[in-house]
Amino acid sequence: MTERFHSFAFLSVGYVPPTFFSTPYTQLNALTKAVLGYENFGYWDFLSSDRANQILLDYLESFFDLAFTKDAVKTIIDWAPLGAMEAFLTNDTRIPTGDYITPEELAIQIEFFRQNGFAAANNWLKVLTTSIEADDNKGIPEESAIIQKPVFLGAASRDYVIIAPTFIQSTLAFTNNTLTIHEYDSIHWIMLEARDQLNSDLLQWIEGLTL
């Protein structure tokens, strides 16, 4: 499959091999809580549930306050752990958003999901919290898990859900070509908070590729 691509760029979420998804979701939560003190993927449980779509629609402003929070530490408390996001939303909690997203940009996001809902987007989390991904990955040759093309990784140093060192290490381990890593003083949304630097770094990387 990778032969169809010339190169790969990852933002915040680096590359992980198919074997990552062979760890059952409940076990993944236990492992991350033991290491971090909280389940950084605990929010998958709520977002993959059948009730999530309606709750998200009922508390849209609250959800987007949290998604684009000014204080990244809030993601450790109210986004990531098991049950935290649902409690935050159903309490109709409001917190300041970061200045990296304008009111106009935020309004576009809110209106899009108000019109279209979250059910389709949340199907991805249903795949990750069940065995669908692991089953689908069975039979992938071990050598196919290694990226043989140039890779750009933009990691976010203040992302407490997608932990930068973890994904840097994984990308390093499974890339067998030129790897360019930039770490940004940013929360998860690098393309918003560090947009100018990211655009510059991406352009320099693209221009250096032999296309």
N, C-alpha and C positions, 0 to 999 in steps of 0.2 A: 504493500500500500504506500509506503513512504517514497517509493520511486516516482510517484505522481507529483511529489512536492520538491521544490528546490531547496527550501529552508523553512525553519519554524521559529516563530516568536511567541513567547509566553509572558503574560503579565500577571503578577502576584502568584497565581497557581502555576508552579513549574511542572515539569514532566514527571509522571510516575509510571512505572511499568504495569502491565496487566496484572501481575501478581499482587499488587497493592489491594485490588478489589476482591482477592480471595479471602481476606480477613473478614469474618462476619461482623456486621455493624455493631452488635452489642459488645463484641470483643474489642473492636476499635475504640468504642467509648471508654471501656475499662482501661485500656492501655493509655489513652491520652489523658484521662483523669489521673492516673498514677504518675505520669510524667509532668504534666502541666498544673495539676490541681483542679482542672475543670475539663469537661468534654468539649473540645473545640469544634467537633462536628455534631454536637448534641442537637442543634437546631434542625438537622435533617429529619429527626423524628417527627417534629411538628409539621414541617413543610411537606412531608410525604403523606400526611394523614388526609383522610377525606374531608375533615372539618376545616382544614387550613384555608381553602379558597374563600369561604364565606367570612371567616374571621378576619382575614387580610382585607377583604373588601369593606367590612364593617368598620375597620380601624386603619384606613389607608394612611391618614396623616401621621398617626402614631408609628406605623411601620416604616414610613420613609424618614421620619425623624431618626429612627434607630439605624436604618440602612446607611444614612448619610450623616451620622452623628459627628458633632464637633469634638467630642471627647472619645478617643479610641478605646479607652479603658471600659467604657460602657459595653463594648462588645464582649468583654470577659464576663460581665455580670448579667447582661440582659439579652444578648444575642446568642452566644454559643452554647451555654450549658443546657442540659436536658430540662425542658419545661420552662426555661427562662423567657423565651420569646413570646410564647403564648400568654404567660402571666403579664408580661409587659403590655401586650396589646389589649387584652381583655380588661385591664385596669385603665385603659385609655390614657396611658402615660404620654406626656409630651416633653421633649427635650430639644435644646438648640441644635440646628444642623450646622455643618461646617461651612466656612465661607468659600470653600473650593467648588461649591455648586450654587449657581445663581437661582433666585426665586423662579425665573422663567424656565430654566432647565428642570427644576424640581416639579414645576407645574405640568410640564410635558410628561414626565414620568408618571405622575399621579393620574393624569387624565387617561393616559394609555392603558394603565391597568384597571382603571375604573370602567373603561369600555370593554376590555378584553378579558379581565380576570387573571388569575394566577394558575388555574388548573393545568394548562398546557406546560407552563414553565416548571411547575412542581413535579411533573412526571419524571424529570431527570433525577430528582431526589428519591422517587419511588424505585427507580432502577438501582440506586446506590444503597438503599436500605434493605433490599431483598437480594436474592442470589442471581438476579437477571444478568447483571454485568459479569459476575464471575463465571456463570454458565456460558455466556456468550464468548468469553475469552478462552475457554478451554480449547486446546488444540493449537493455539498460537505458538509457533516455534520460539524457543528461548532466544535465538539470535535475532528474531524479528522485534524483540523488545528494545533493542539498541537503536537509537537514532543515528543514522549514518550521514546526516546532512548538517549544515551549519545551524546553530541554535542561538537565539537571543533570549535571555531571561531577564526580565525586569522584576526585581523583588522589592516588597514593601516592608521596611523595617519596623513600622508601627501597626502592622496587621497582626492582630492577636487571635485571629481565626485561622488564616492561612499562614502558618509560622514560617518565616523566610528561611532560616537555616535548614529546616527539614526539606523544603523543596529545592533549595540550592544543592544540597547533598544528593538528593535523588536525581536531579538533572545531571549533575557531574558524573554520577555513577553509571548513567544509562545513555550517555552521549559519546559517540566515538568519532567526533569531528571537531571543528572549531566551535568553541563555546564562548559566547560573550555575555558576561554577567554585569548588570548595573543594579546597585541597591539604592533605593530612594527613601528619603526621610518622609514617608507617606503612610497613610492608612491604606486599606485595600484598593481604593480607587486611584491608582497611580495616574491613569489617563486624565483625571480631573485635578488632583492636588499637585501633581508634578508635570503637568501637561507640556510646558515649554521645554523642560529638560528632556523629558521622555521623547518628544517629537524630534529633538535635535539628535539624541542618541540613536533612535531608530533610523533616521535618515542617514546618519554616518554609517551605520551598520549595513543598511541596504545598498548604499553607494559602494561599499567595499566588497559586495558579493559579485561573483562572476555570473552575470545573468545572460 
